[in-house]
Amino acid sequence: MKRRNFIKNAALTSAGLVIGNSLTSCNNSESKEENNETIVSTDEEKLPLVIATWHVKNATARAMEILQSGGTSLDAVEQGCMVEEADIKNSSVGKGGLPDRDGNVTLDACIMDKHGNCGSVIYLQSITHAVSVARKVMEDTPHVMLAGEGAKQFAISQGFKEEDLLTETSKKAWEDWKIKSEYKPIINIENHDTIGMLAIDKNGDIAGACTTSGLAYKMQGRVGDSPIIGSGLFIDNDIGGCVATGLGEEVVKTVGSFLVVELMRQGKSPQEACEEAISRIVNKPNSNYKDFQVGYIAVNKKGETGSYSIHQWFSMTKFQDGINEQIQSDFYYEAENS
């Protein structure tokens, strides 16, 4: 019997069992007797909540700081992502990101609020905080997406400062790569990738954001899923939200984050929805899924969470009930279907 099947069968006789990263035990209602009356606690008592792809405890800590002070989920995801954008040790996001094959650091980002409003920047250069520019696009223009030089000039007009995003470390890595002149997607390159973040504030409102420097040494002009609403990120405040990480081309082909939210709308848990979305990718005709990684994290309106990936070593960071922790997924498609 496969490990997942065994666990699912065991769950039928153990109502409190946690499957994967859904952590549903955090969302069960509790009751207590007080003054001869039964008082039932609600899911709202577990709010606020932040989850993000990969090991980014500094980012989730910043987001939770915003939420605990009464800030909105939109403020939280922007501020959280900005932490990673400014971290030059993170070679897949913002300043210090690995460049394209011509040596240019180009950034993609998007953000989405509780009303379904969204903003996005594509192929942005010389501006560290792409997620903040995306928010400005959402709030201060009639557009959803700005790209390339237009995105850069808009950012400058809004007061963002130009700076060189190519650090010496990233430059050295690029120069070493040029000697090999070989390009292919690498599963979990440096165990890191796109930063996607979802938050629910004290009012129960959901927002999300994505930010990335994209695939290292990509072709000039390449754009992945991260700035594409519905692929890298999707929010429906009545249902939940999802963000993606990994090989963006494969996420785009299935409109992955939108798919996860729609599956939750149909009644699936966040964990079940993430698993189904991964299954759609790997079961496509002629899928070469063994050669690339995709991972999803999701949250529903109840504050239940889920995460799933094609290969191992995918993780998410979760901050809830005062606990900021990295959660390594024990379940992934390759292991359960080998």
ABEGO torsion letter per residue (X at the ends): XBAAAAAAAAAAABAABBBEAAGAAAABBBBBBBGGBBBBBBAAAAOBBBBBBEBBAAAAAAAAAAAAAGBBAAAAAAAAAAAAAABAABAABEBGBBBBAAGBBBBBBBBBBAAGBBBBBBGBBGBABAAAAAAAAAAABABABBBEAAAAAAAAAAGBBBBBABBAAAAAAAAAAAAAGBBBBBBGBGGBBBBBBBBBBAAGBBBBBBBBAEBBGBBBGBBBAAABBGAABBBBAAAEBBBBBEBAAAAAAAGAAAAAAAAAAAGBBAAAAAAAAAAAAAABBGBAAAABBBBBBBBBAAGBBBBBBABBGBBBBBBBGGBBBBBBBABBAAAAAX
